[in-house]
Amino acid sequence: MLERLFSQLCGLEGAKHVRLMNQFGSVVKTTNKWPESAEEQRREWAECCALAEQFALGTLFEVWGEGRRLTLYDHFEDNLFVHLSGKDGKKGVWRYELERSRQLWNSKQPEAI
């Protein structure tokens, strides 16, 4: 299932970089040549979470960064984070595909008894 998710995300239009990380910040799968390290991404996510807490915004599930490229950090599920980046990314397409992938992912998880 993880391989399928990774390949779907790599196929998104404009997504040049894809990284999947676990809840401990360890890289599970990644494309090569990311502009920033996994450590930098963990630090950015922590800073965004701290800001959300400081302003009482509630739990943070997603962060978008726009500049020279589009970057998305998404809390995909309890123990999986998705990071996407690319110069010609389309936010709507990325958002739609992530939600579709999340629904498929959740439907394939074992049911609790």
C-alpha positions in Angstrom: 0.0 0.0 0.0 2.9 2.4 0.8 4.5 1.7 -2.6 1.2 2.5 -4.3 0.8 5.7 -2.4 4.4 6.8 -3.2 4.1 6.0 -6.9 0.7 7.9 -7.1 2.2 10.9 -5.5 5.3 10.8 -7.7 3.0 10.8 -10.7 1.2 14.1 -9.7 1.6 16.9 -12.2 4.3 19.3 -11.1 5.5 17.2 -8.1 9.2 17.0 -8.5 9.9 15.8 -5.0 8.0 13.4 -2.8 9.0 12.3 0.7 7.1 10.0 3.1 8.1 10.2 6.8 6.9 8.4 9.9 5.8 10.0 13.1 9.4 10.0 14.5 10.7 12.0 11.5 12.5 9.1 9.8 12.3 9.0 6.0 10.3 6.0 4.8 10.4 6.7 1.0 11.8 9.6 -0.9 12.8 10.9 -4.3 16.3 12.0 -4.8 17.7 15.6 -4.7 15.3 17.3 -2.4 16.2 21.0 -2.0 16.1 20.6 1.8 17.0 17.8 4.2 14.5 15.7 6.1 15.8 17.5 9.3 14.9 20.9 7.8 11.4 19.6 7.0 10.9 18.3 10.5 12.1 21.6 12.0 9.7 23.5 9.7 6.8 21.3 10.7 7.6 21.8 14.4 7.7 25.6 13.9 4.3 25.5 12.2 2.8 23.4 14.9 4.2 25.8 17.6 2.6 28.7 15.8 -0.7 26.9 15.5 -0.6 26.2 19.2 0.5 29.8 20.1 -2.5 31.2 18.2 -4.9 28.5 19.5 -5.7 27.2 15.9 -6.1 23.6 17.0 -4.3 20.6 15.6 -2.3 21.2 12.5 -2.9 18.8 9.6 -1.5 20.6 6.6 1.0 23.4 5.7 1.4 25.0 2.2 4.5 27.0 1.3 4.6 29.1 -1.8 7.5 30.9 -3.3 9.9 29.8 -6.0 8.2 26.4 -5.7 5.0 25.0 -4.1 5.6 22.9 -1.0 3.0 20.8 0.9 3.5 19.1 4.3 0.5 16.9 5.1 -0.2 14.8 8.2 -1.5 12.0 6.1 -2.4 9.7 9.0 -1.3 9.1 12.6 2.1 7.8 11.8 2.7 9.0 8.2 3.5 12.5 6.8 3.6 13.4 3.2 5.9 16.1 1.8 5.4 17.3 -1.8 7.3 20.0 -3.7 7.6 21.3 -7.2 7.8 24.4 -9.3 4.7 23.9 -11.4 2.4 22.2 -8.8 -1.3 22.8 -8.8 -2.7 23.0 -5.3 -6.2 21.9 -6.2 -4.9 18.7 -8.0 -2.5 17.9 -5.2 -5.2 18.4 -2.5 -7.7 16.3 -4.4 -5.3 13.4 -5.0 -4.2 13.4 -1.4 -7.8 13.2 -0.1 -8.5 10.5 -2.6 -5.4 8.6 -1.6 -6.3 9.1 2.1 -9.8 7.6 1.6 -8.3 4.6 -0.2 -5.7 4.2 2.4 -8.2 4.3 5.3 -10.5 1.8 3.5 -7.7 -0.7 3.2 -6.6 -0.5 6.9 -7.6 -3.5 9.1 -10.7 -3.0 11.0 -10.6 -2.9 14.8 -12.6 -5.5 16.6 
